[in-house]
Amino acid sequence: MTNLESVAVIDQRFTNVFGSGDLGSIPSLMIWTIAAVGIGYLFLRHSRFGAHVVAIGDNAAAARATGINVARVKLTVLVLSGTLASVAGLLYAGRIQSATYTLGESDLLTVIAAVVIGGTRLFGGSGSVIGALVGSLIMGMLNNGLILMGLSASQQMIAQGAILLIAISLTLREPKVA
């Protein structure tokens, strides 16, 4: 449909709501962030569904043994993930006022690193929405610093990969029991 070209987003109402607008002196992206973190925190820490997600992430067999419908919860998480990814795509398109089929493709490493730096274990069982927010802020500052240092895109990805490897190696260490 687009011949693999970017499509300009010219609807001012769309860009105001999904990216470059503001409500008073508060940017709309800040409002979206606060809403996502608040809802995610409440869902993960104060709902039965959130407890099931954490239990399955920690040990799916044990969760199944306690009566949790693991397949249904996994499917629901997958659907939620896809839905929230589409909202993220809208926010991204609203912020840069254009869209393309590769939008956000290069951000995968940064997102994984942010979540791991925020304290989420790759193999499940621990993690928090607030930790992911802190990790994303750290990665955002790191990315900004790498850009200000004048590193090329490939050098930035190497630096991000090294940080991700360090964060993963720190999460794989077994805690010492006293």
C-alpha positions in Angstrom: 0.0 0.0 0.0 2.8 2.4 0.8 5.5 1.1 -1.5 7.7 0.6 1.6 7.8 4.4 2.1 7.1 6.4 5.2 3.6 7.9 5.6 3.3 11.4 7.0 0.9 11.8 9.9 -0.8 15.1 9.2 -3.8 15.0 11.6 -3.0 17.5 14.3 -5.5 16.0 16.7 -3.8 12.6 16.4 -0.3 14.0 17.0 -1.6 16.1 19.9 -3.1 13.1 21.7 -0.5 10.5 20.7 2.8 12.3 20.9 3.7 15.9 20.4 0.8 17.6 22.2 0.5 18.6 25.8 -2.1 19.2 28.5 -1.2 22.5 30.0 2.5 22.2 30.7 2.5 18.4 30.8 3.5 16.6 27.6 1.0 14.0 26.4 3.7 11.3 26.4 4.2 12.0 30.1 0.5 11.5 30.7 0.6 8.2 28.7 3.6 7.0 30.7 2.0 7.8 34.1 -1.2 6.1 33.0 0.6 3.0 31.7 2.8 2.7 34.8 -0.1 3.2 37.1 -2.4 0.7 35.4 0.4 -1.8 35.0 1.4 -1.6 38.6 -2.1 -2.0 39.8 -2.7 -5.0 37.4 0.6 -6.7 38.3 0.6 -6.2 42.1 -3.0 -5.9 43.1 -5.0 -8.3 40.9 -5.5 -12.0 40.8 -4.5 -12.0 37.1 -1.2 -10.3 38.0 -0.5 -12.8 40.7 -1.1 -15.6 38.2 1.3 -14.0 35.7 4.0 -13.8 38.3 3.4 -17.4 39.4 3.6 -18.7 35.9 6.7 -16.7 35.2 8.3 -18.2 38.4 7.3 -21.8 37.8 4.6 -22.7 35.3 4.3 -26.3 36.5 3.7 -25.3 40.0 1.2 -22.7 38.9 -0.6 -25.4 36.9 -0.6 -27.7 40.0 -2.3 -24.9 42.0 -5.2 -24.8 39.5 -4.1 -21.8 37.4 -5.1 -22.2 33.7 -1.6 -21.5 32.4 -2.6 -21.6 28.7 -5.4 -19.1 29.1 -3.2 -16.7 31.1 -0.3 -17.0 28.6 -2.8 -16.3 25.7 -4.2 -13.3 27.6 -0.7 -11.9 28.2 0.1 -12.4 24.5 -3.0 -10.5 23.5 -2.3 -7.7 26.0 1.2 -7.5 24.8 0.1 -7.1 21.2 -2.5 -4.5 22.1 0.0 -2.5 24.1 2.5 -2.7 21.3 -0.1 -1.2 19.0 -0.6 1.6 21.4 3.2 2.1 21.6 3.2 2.3 17.8 0.5 5.0 17.8 2.6 6.9 20.4 5.7 6.5 18.3 3.9 7.6 15.1 2.4 10.6 16.9 5.7 11.7 18.3 7.7 11.6 15.0 4.6 12.5 12.9 5.2 9.7 10.4 4.8 6.0 10.2 6.6 3.2 8.5 6.4 -0.6 8.7 9.9 -0.7 10.4 8.9 1.8 13.1 10.6 0.8 16.4 12.3 -2.2 14.9 15.7 -1.0 16.2 14.5 -0.5 19.7 14.1 -4.1 20.7 17.6 -4.4 22.2 17.1 -1.1 24.2 13.7 -2.3 25.5 15.1 -5.7 26.7 18.1 -4.0 28.3 15.8 -1.5 30.1 13.6 -4.3 31.5 16.6 -6.3 32.6 18.4 -3.3 34.2 15.1 -2.6 35.9 15.4 -5.9 37.8 13.3 -8.3 35.7 14.7 -11.7 35.4 14.8 -13.1 31.9 13.6 -16.5 33.1 10.6 -15.0 35.0 9.5 -14.9 38.6 10.6 -11.4 39.5 10.2 -8.0 38.1 8.2 -4.8 38.5 6.6 -2.1 36.5 8.4 0.6 38.5 11.7 -1.2 37.9 11.0 -1.3 34.1 10.3 2.4 34.2 13.6 3.1 36.0 15.5 0.8 33.6 13.9 2.7 30.6 15.0 6.0 32.1 18.5 4.7 32.6 18.6 3.4 29.0 17.2 6.7 27.7 20.0 8.6 29.4 22.6 6.2 28.2 21.3 6.4 24.6 21.3 10.2 24.8 24.9 10.1 26.1 26.0 7.8 23.3 24.5 10.2 20.8 26.1 13.2 22.4 29.4 11.4 22.3 29.0 11.2 18.5 29.0 7.4 18.3 27.6 5.8 15.1 24.4 3.7 15.2 26.4 0.5 15.1 28.7 1.6 18.0 25.6 2.5 20.0 24.2 -1.0 19.5 27.5 -2.5 20.5 27.5 -0.4 23.7 23.8 -1.4 24.4 24.6 -5.0 23.8 27.6 -4.9 26.2 25.3 -3.3 28.9 22.7 -5.9 28.3 25.2 -8.7 28.7 26.5 -7.3 31.9 22.9 -6.9 33.2 22.0 -10.4 32.3 25.2 -11.8 33.9 24.3 -10.0 37.1 20.8 -11.4 37.1 22.0 -15.0 36.5 24.1 -15.1 39.6 22.5 -17.1 42.3 21.8 -15.1 45.5 23.8 -16.3 48.5 21.7 -17.7 51.3 22.8 -16.8 54.8 
